[in-house]
Amino acid sequence: MKQIERRAIAASFLILALYLSPLYLLGEHAHIRVHDNMDSNIAWYRVLARSGQLFGPLDAVIPQVINGLPRNAFGTEFSGIVWLHALFPSMVAYAISQTITRVFAFLGMYWLLRRHFLSSPESWLIRVGAALAFALTPFWPSGMLSTLGMPLALWAFLSIRNGEATWKEWLAIILLPFYASFVLGFFFFLAAMTAVWLFDGVVRKQWNKRFFAAIALMTGIFLAIEYRLVYSLVFSGEPTSRNEFLSSRLSFVHCLRLTLKNYVLGHTHVMTVHGPIILPVLWAAFFLVLRRHQRGPLERRFLLLFWLNIALSAWYAFWFYKGWQPLKERISLLNTFNFARFHFLRPMVIYIDFALALQILAKERTAWRRLVPIALALQLLLLGGFNEEIRYRLAGTPSFEQFYSEHLFTKIKQYIGKPVSSYRVASVGLHPAIAQYNGFYTLDTYNNFYPLSYKRKFRRIIAKELDKSPVLKDYFDHWGNRVYLFSAELGKHYMFTKRSHKVIRHFEIDTKAFKQLGGKYIFSSVPIENARDIHLRFLRAFTDRQSVWKIYVYEVE
């Protein structure tokens, strides 16, 4: 390795440290993602850690949530991120997790490009630059290495396939399952590896035993680690909320539009921020390759990934095509497991293809070669702007401390003056994860699955509000992971801060059904004008300087 490449790698780690520094310097004052993060996963880890059921049996329940949420809904106890949150305060665990993920994302992509795609010494800038860009993508935090660890896994699998593996590659295969999710990434990766193995056997007549053994080993470790999810999806007899999912209802034309949208903009859980810079580079390289009469391994690999990228977007979109629905109704696994997530392969595919495209440009005349460092620099600057602290501070979302407002909810707890396990609460205009994080026992929640019987009981509480809003009715009945006290006047909005002037004028929940489930108090971030008409007694409003909320506490009469 050249000295200049070593310096570039060192500079990359300095950039990663700078990128991650707000999490360590600001702590709970940092701004991080709310959607599918603070509104759910971070609270789940805290609830699980405090429940005493981290190693609970398969039939254990967590009484703090919906009068007994199945323990299996919180995932495996053998996940690294669960242990980080069990051992450290939430923001410390979050910062460490971000660090682990981004460091191994960089190393994995760099090793993959260096050994299997761009091994030439002259390609050092592309290798390091593309790896750093990949490591800076705004991935879904609780996914850990589910997508950002794929290059590391591919480096290991291709090395084993080529007979070049050492103990390091086998160690990567063994350890990755402890810091990644099977259903949120590696099921699809391992399916792709199996397809490669079958191609080698059927087309090339090379049935690679070591390659197959590596696939089987990682799959076996994942299934052992995720035994709770396997049991819940395959062996559990009780229907869950996922049995009522209705996902395939888009027309053919709508699916085409969704294909284009996903291809250009990506998806919130696997954000690649590839549209403004990477996409034009890919298309420029595509047209340059089309002009060439002879295509070597570089060009052929580029084209394979170029078309695969498009195919993955099409697969994602057409999974929701209404023509699938009759089959999904007959085979429940097609509803309970989201096979659209093959598009979770796209971050790896896009950034490998980006590196190959830059190498194609580098082989052209001077004008094209000059674009290589410019494209890398622009992509890194673009990704820098997606740093959580910059992005969410500018968007005006609360900091971690402001969102969970522990000081404020301690006041509420003291005002009620009873053991939190002796009553149940629900929230309006703010996420129930906030009450859960602060130790309250909630009838509402946001979880990936829960008993279908509870969904139907809870629906009686909000039935009239759902009838007012076809959007909310469809949202709850055909998805329903958010078991919220919906208000048609608020819609699908759950972030009404103390600066809001919003008021609920005609709230029509069934407080009798709420009381039957054990409900006693409602925490609302907005005033409820007709509270007395629905047998709610206003107790007091709570706020303080540290919180973004003003919580109106109502008691069911």
N, C-alpha and C positions, 0 to 999 in steps of 0.2 A: 504493500500500500504506500502510495506517495505521501510525502510530508504534507502536501497541500490538502489531500483528502482527509488526513488526520485532523488538520486544523479546521476543516469544514465540519467534520463530525463534532469536534469540541464546540464550535460556534453554534451548532444545532442544539446541543444540550444547554448552552447558555440561553438560547432563544426559548427553549421549552421551560427553563427555570423562570424566565421573565414572564412568560405566558401564564404560568401557574402561580406566580407570586401573590396576586390579589387574594387567593384563597388562604394563604398562610399569613399574610400581613393584615388583612382585614378581619379574618375569622368570621364570626357571626354577623358582622356588618357587610359581608360580601353579598353581591347580587348573583344568584344562580337561577337556573331554569325552574319554573313553577310547574308547567304541564308535564305530567307523567314523571315527576321528580318530587318537588316539595308537596304537591297535592296528593301524593300517594306513597311512593316507594320509601322515602326517608321516614315518614311516619310509620310505615309497616315495620321497618327494621327496629324502630324504637319500641313499638308495641310488642313485637315478638321477643325482643331482648328482655323486656320487663315482665313478660307473661309467665315465665317459668316453664314454658313449653317448647323451648328451643329444640330439645330432643324428644318432644312429646310423641306418643304413639300415633299410628295412622288415623285412628278415630278420635284423636284429641281435638278440642275446640278452644278458641280464644274468646273468653266471655266478654272482653272489653268491646268487641265489635259485633253488632247485630245479634246480640243475645247468644252468641256462640258461633263465630265464624270458624269453619274447619281449619285446623292447623295447616293442612296441606295447601291452603290458598296462599300461604306466606312463603312457599318454596322450601328448598332444601337447607338443612343446617350445615351442609358441607360446602357452601358457597363462601368464597373469600370475602365478598362484600358484606355478607351477614355478620361474619366474625369481626370485621373492622368496626361495624356499628355496635357490636356487642362489647367491644373492648375500649372504644374511644368515644368521646363526644361526637355528635352527629357531623359537625362541620370539619372536625379533624379527620374523621373517617372519610368524609367526602373528598377532602384535599388529597389524602393518601391514595385513595382509589383513582382519582384523576391522574395522579403522578404515575402510578403503576401502569395504567392503561396507555398513557401517551408515550412513556418511555419504551414499552414493549411494542407499541405500534410502530415507532420509529425504527427500532432495531429489527423487527420482523420484516418490514418493507425494504430496509436497506440490505439485509442479508439475502432476501429473496432476489432483489434486482442484481446484486453483485454476483451471486452464484449462478442464477438460472436465466437471467434475461439480458443484463448489460454488464458483462464481465470485463470489458475492455478498460484499461487504465484511463483512457481519454474520456470515459463516460462518468467520471467521478462526480462532476457537478450535477448531472441529471440524477444519478443514484441518490446522492445526499439530499438534493433539493426536493425531489419527489417524495422521498421518505419523510422529510420534515413536514412537507405540506400535508401528507396523509395523517401524520400524528397530530396536526392542529385542527383537524376537522371537528365540528361541533357534534360529536356523537351523543347518543342517548346515555346519560350517566350510569344508570343501573344495568345497562347492557354489558358494562365492563369490557372484556376482550371478545365479546360475542361476534362483533364485526371487525374491530380494529386488531384483533388477534389472528385474523384469517391469513394475512401474509406470513406470519411466523409459522402457522400450521402448514401453509403451502410450501414454504421453504423446507420444512421437515419432510413432508410427504414426497416432494419431488426428489429430494436427496435420497430417500429410501428407494423410491422407484428407479432411480438411476444407479443404485448400488454404491452411493457415495456417503452413506450415513455413518455418523459416529454416535457415541452415547448421548451427545447433546441433542440430536434430532429426536431420539426416543424419549429423552427427558421432557422436551417441549410437548410431545404428544401426551405424555402422562400427566403433566402439570396443568396444561391449559384448561382442561375441564373444571378445575377447581376455581377458575376465575373467568368463567364464561357461561353462557346459557345454551343449552341444547336446542330448545324450541325457538329461541330468539337469535339464532345464527348458525350454530354448528350442525344442526340436523341437515340444513340445506348445503352446507359446505361438504359434509360427509357424503351426502347424496351425489354431489358433483364429483367427489373423489371416486366413488363407486362407479360412476359413469365412465370416468377415465380408465379405471381398472378393467371394466368390461370392454371398452374400445381396444385396449391393449390385447386382451385375450381373443376377442372375436375377429378383429381386423388384422392386428399384427401377429396373432397366434403366439402371444407371449403372456402366459398366465403367471403374473408376478406374485409369488407367494409372500414375500416380505411386504410388498405394498399392500396386499390384502390383509395380512396380519396387522399392519399398522392401522388400517381402517377399522378392523374388528376390535383392536385394542382400545382406540379412542372411543368408539361407539359404546363398548362395554363399560368403560369408566363413566361416560356420561349417563348411561342408563342406571348405573349403580348410584351415582350421586343424585340424580333426579328421580329417585324411586318414588317420592311422594307424588310428583306430577304424573308419572307413568301410571301409578295406581289410580289417581283421580280421573284421568282421561280414559283409561282402558278398563279398569277392573271395578271401579266404584259403581254400585247399583243405583244410588240416589241421583235423580236428574239434577243438573246444575243450571245456572242462568245461561250458560253457553248453549244449552239445548234449544233455546228459543232464538238464537241468532238468525237473522235473515240478511245475508250479505250479498247474495247474487240477485240483483234486481236492476242492473244497468242495461240500457239498450246498447246495440252494437256501436252506434255513432258515439254515444257517451263513453264507451270503453276506448274508442279511438282517441277521443279528446284526453281521457285520463292517461293513456299511453304517452301522448306528447307532453302532458304536464309533468308526469313522473320522469320522463327522459330529460327534460330541461331543468326542472326545479328540484327533483329528488323527493324525499319523504322525510317527515319530521324525525323519525327514529333512526334514520341512517343518512343524515345530512352530509352532503359532499361539497356543497357550494361550488359546483363545477360549471354552472351556466355561463358566466361572463368571460372566463379566461380559458378553462380547459376545453369546453365544447368547441369553440372556434379553432383551437389548436388541433383537436382530433379531426375535424373536418378538413382542415388544411392538409394535414398529413394523409388523410384518406384520398384526396384528389391528387396529391403528389404520387402516392402509390399506384393509383389507377393509370398514371402516365408511364410508369415503368414497365418495360417489356419483360424484364427478369425480376423475379421476386424471391428473395432469400428468406431464411428463418425469421429475421426481424420483421419483414413485411407481412409474412404469413401469420405470425403471432399477433401482430397489430390488427390485422383484418379479422382474425378470429375473435378477439376481445371487443373489437368495434361492433361487430354484429351481435355478439353475446350481450353487450350492454343494451342494445335496442330490444333484443328478445326478452331480457329480464323485465324491462319496463312494460312490454306487451303482456307478458305473463301476469304481472302484478295487476294490470288493469282488467284483463279479461277473466281473472278469477272471480270478479264481481259481475260477470255477464249473467243475465237472467236465465240463460239456457242451462246453466249449471244447477239451478235450484231443485228440479225434480230429483237429480242424483243425490244432492246434499240432504234432501229430506229422507231418502232411503238409507244413506250411509251417514250415521251421526258424526263419525270422526271427521268428515269433511266440513262439518259445521264447528265442531269443538276445537279443531286444530287449524290454524291459519296457514294454508299452503301457499298463499300469495307471497309469503315472506322469502321466496327464492330471490326476490329483488334485494334482500339483505346482502347478497354477494356483490352488489354494485359498487360499494366504496372501494373494495379491493380491485375489482375489474377496471373501474374508471381510472384509478391512480396508476396501476400498472400500464394501462393503455396510454395514459398521459406521458409516462416516462418513455415508452416506445415511440410515441409520436414525436417527442422532442429529439430522440435519437435519429429519427427519419429526417427531421428538419436539419439536424446537425450535419447530415451527410450531403445536404444540398449546397448550393453556392452561398457566398458570403452573406447576402441579404437575409436568407433564411436562417443561417447559423446565428446571426445576431439576435434573432427572436428568442432563442433558447433561454439565456439568462434573464431576459426581459419578462418572458412568460412566467418563469419561476418566481421572480421577484414580485410580480403583480399578484400572483396567486397567494403567496405568503402574506402580502399586505392585506389582501382581501380577507383571508382567514383570520388575520390578527384583529380585524374589525368585528369578527364574530366571537371574540373572547367574551365569556359570560359577563364579566364585570362591565365591559363596555356596552355590550348589546342590551342587557337587561336594565342597566342603570339608565341608558338613553330611552328605553321603552317605558320607564317609570314604574316598573314592577317593584314590589317590596324587597328589601334585603332579607336574609335568612332570619335575623332577629325580629324584624318588623312583621314578617309573615306569621311566625309561630307565636310571637307575643307572649312569652311565658310569664312575664311579670303581670300582664293584664289578666290572664286566665287564672293565675294564682289568686288574684283579688276576687274573681268570680267564685272560685272554689271556696274561699274563706267566707264569702257572703252567704252562700248556700248553707255552708256549715254542716254538711252531712258527708259520710263516707261516699266517695265517688261510685263505689260498687253498688250503692243502695238505690240509685236512680239512673235513668237513661235520658240522654239529650239528643237533639238533632239541630242542624244548622240551616239557616236560610241566608243566601247572599254571600256565603263564604264556604270554603271547602271543609267537610267534616274531618279531614286529616288534621286540621289545626286543633280541634277539640281532642282528637285521639292522641296526638303528640303530647298534649298537656295532661293526659291521664284520664280524661272523661270517658265514660262508657256510652257509646253512640249507637243509635238505631240506624243511622245512615252511614254510608261508606262508599269508597271507590276501590273495587277489587276486581281481579281478572275473572274470578268465578266465585259463586256462593250458592247455597241451596235454592233451587227453583221455588220451593215451597215458601221461602222467606220473601222472594221477589213478589209473589202473589199476595202475601199478607201485607207487605209494605205498599203495594199498589193501591190498596183500598184507602190508604191515607191521602194519596195524591190524585185519586181518580178524577175528581172534578177539575183540578188544575190541568191535567193531561187532556181532558176533553176540550178545554179552551184553546189548546195549542196543538195542531196536527204535528208540528215539528217535534215538540217535546214528547208527544204520544208515540211517535215513530221511534224516537231516540231511546225511550225507556223500554218499550215493548219489544223492539227488534234488536236491541243491543243490551242496554240495561246494566252495564258495569258500574255506572254512577247511580247508586241508590240514594238519591238526594230528595229533600223536600222541595220539589220544583214549584216555581211560581210562574205562571204564564206571563205576568207583568215583567218579570226579570229575565225570562228566557234562559238561554244556555250561558249565563254569565254568573260568576261566583267570586267576583273580586270588587265588591262595593266598599270602598274605603271610607274613612270618616269625612273625607272631602266631598263625598257624593251627596247629592240632594234627592236621590231616588227614594220613593215611598211606595210601599205596597198598599193599595187602596182596597182591593177586594180579594183577600186571601181565602181560598175555600178548601182548606184541608179538613179531613175528618179527624177531629181531635179525640173522638171516642175510640176510633181504631188505633190512633197514636197511643192512647192511654192503655189500651188492651195489650199492646206490645211492651208496656212498661215505661212509656214515655212520660216524662215529668216536666222537662224544661226545653225551651226552644231558644237558641242563640241566633239572633238575627243581626245582620250588619246594616239593616235599614229599618225604619219604623213600620209597624203593621197597623194601619189606621183602624181596621175593623176587628181588632184583636178581641174585644169584648163579645162581638157577635158570634165568634167561633169558640167561645169559652177559654180564651187566653187572658190571663191577668198579667199586666205589665208590672214588673218588679222594679227594675232600675237599669239605667244605661251606664256602661263602663268604658272608660277610655283613659289613655295617658300619653305622655310625650313619645315614649319608645315605640308605641304601636301605631299601625296605620288604620286600625279598626276602631269603630265605636260599636260596642256590642250591646244590643237591646235584649235583655233577658226577660222571657215570658214563662209563666207557669201555667200548666194545664189545670183548669178548675175541675 
